[in-house]
C-alpha cells in the first residue's frame, strides 16, 4: 500500500467514528443571490453561500445546485452540488477545506480538490483530493495534483510534491 494511502487510512481509523450522514434530510441554503435556470434544471447560488443538511454544512463563494427535473411534494429533487471558492465542509468533529467540491447526493459522496486540508481535533492531513463517503464516514486523501482545462475552472495545482502531508497528535505520556 502506498505510504500516502496508509497515512490517510491511519487518520480515518484514528478518528472518532463518524455517524452515518442523513442524506434524506432536506438541504437548506442561504446566499446573497440565486439564479434559477429551470430549463437546465439548476440553480446558481452566489455570495456567502451556506448550505446545510442535517449535521453537515458547506460554505463557499458559489454553489450550483443540479436537480433531476422530478418534483416530489412540491420540491425539486437535488442530485448534485458543485461548490467553488473557499469551500469549507463541516461535519461533527471534522472540517475539510478546498478550492472546489462536488457533493453527489445520489451516491452520497463528497469529492474535494485543490489545496485540500482535513482537520479533526489537532490532527491535520493535506493533499490534492479528498473523498468522503457519507454512508461510512470514511475519508480518503491522496496527493495527486489535479489539472483542469478548457473553459472550466482552469488549472488547479495542489500539493506540488504530489504527496499527502500532515500532523498527528500523540497522547501526553507523563
N, C-alpha and C positions, 0 to 999 in steps of 0.2 A: 504494500500500500504506500502511495506517495506520502512524503512527510507532511505536506500541506493538508491532504485529506485526513491524515491521522490527527493533526492538531485540531482541525475543525470538529472531528468526532469527539476528541477529548473535551473540547469546550462544550459541545452539546451534551455529552454524557455527564459532565461535572455540574451542569446546570440543574437547578431545581426543576423537577418535571413540570412542563407547561400543561395546563389543562387544554382539552380539545376546544378549539375555537368554534363558536356557534355561527356557522356560515349561513344559517337560515334567519338570523336576526336582521331586522331592517338596516339599511345603510342610510345614515343621516349625514347631511353635509351642510356646510356654510362656505360662502365665498363672496368676494367683492362683486363679481359679475358672473352671470350664467348666459350662455348662448345655446339655445335649443336648436338642434339640427335634426328635426323629425324625419325627414326623408332619408337621412343617413343613419337613423336610429342611434343618435348620440347626443350628449350634452357636454359642452366645454365649460368647465369651471375655472375661473382665474382670479388671482389676487387673494393671498392669505387663505388658501383652501384648507378646510378642516373636514375630514371625513371620519365617521365613527361607525363601527359595527361591533355590538356587544362590548367587550373589554378592550378591543383594539382600536387604535386611532392612526390616521395617516394625515400628515400635513405636507403641503407642497405649494409651489407658486402656481402650478397649473395641473388640472386633472381632467382627462377626457373620460367620460362615462359612456360605455357602449352598452346598448341593451338589445334584446333579441327581436323586438317588434311585437312580442306577445304581451298582453296586458292581463294580469290576474288580480282580481279585486280592485280594479281601477289603477293598479300600479304597473309600470313597465318593468320587465324582468331584466335586471342588470346582469351582464355576462362578464364584463371586464372593466378594470380601471387602469388607465395609463397616467402615471404621475411624472412630472418633471420639475426640476428646480428646487434644490434644497429639501429633498424628500426625507421625512422622518416617520418611521413606523414604530409605534409603541405598543407593547404587549405587557402583561403583568411581569415585572422584573426584567424586562428586556427592551433595549432601544436600538434600532438599526437606522443608519443614515446612509444616503447615497445621492447621486445626481438624478437617477431615473429609477422607476419601479413599475412593474406590471402586476396587478392583482387579478389572477384568473379565477373568478368567482366560481365557475363550474368545476374546475379541477381543485379548488381550494389551495392554490399555491401562489406565493408572492415571490417574484424574482426581482432583485435589486442589482443595478450595475452602476459603475462609476464611483470610484473612491469610497468603497463600502466600508463601514465600520459597524460592528455589532458589540454592544456593551451589555454586560449582565453583572451587577454588583461592581466589583473592582476589576473584573476580567474584561479584556478588550481584544477583539480579533479584527484585523483589517485585511482587505483583499480586493479583488476585481469584481467578483459576482457572489451574491448571497441568494440562496434558495431556501424559503421557509415553507414547510408542509404544515398547513394549519390543522390537519387531522391528527398528525402525530406530534407536532411541536418541534420536529427535528429541523435544525438549521445547518446548512452546509455552505461553507465559504471556500471558493477557490481563488487562486491568484491570477487567473488568466486576464490578460488585457483584452478589452472589448473594443473593437473598431467598428464605428458606424460608417455610413457612406450615403451618397446620393443626396436627396433633399431632406432626409430625416434629421436626426439630432446632430449630424456632423461627426467629427471624430471624437471619441471619448477614450482617453488614455488613463489607465489605472495602474496601480502597483507596478512601477517601472521595472522592477525585477521579476514580475510575474509570479511572485511568491506571496504566501499568506504570512502575515506577521501579527504579533500580539503580545499581550502580557497576561499572565495568570497569577492570581494572588495565591499565597500559601498561608496555611493556618499558623497563628502565632504559637510557637512551641517554647514555653518558658521552662 
